[in-house]
């Protein structure tokens, strides 16, 4: 059975990943609407580029989340 801290850590990581994905989709859609007449292909290309740029940020955030929950271990 998974302890409470591990479960909470995984949940927080999933929420952060979903938020980052939503931010990438919104930014890509805004850019595609403004400069490329809202074409879906350009939206997907821009979204992938934004996600690649945000990947190092996500890794750093995941490490901080893991460190936080490791320090919060209950006896």
Residue pairs with C-beta under 8 A, 6 or more apart in sequence:
3 74
4 74
5 69
5 70
5 72
5 73
5 74
6 69
8 69
9 65
9 66
9 68
9 69
12 65
12 69
13 62
13 65
16 58
16 61
16 62
16 65
17 58
20 51
20 54
20 57
20 58
21 51
23 50
23 54
24 47
24 50
24 51
24 54
25 43
25 47
27 46
27 47
27 50
28 43
28 44
28 46
28 47
28 50
29 38
29 43
31 42
31 46
32 38
32 39
32 40
32 42
32 43
32 46
35 42
36 42
36 43
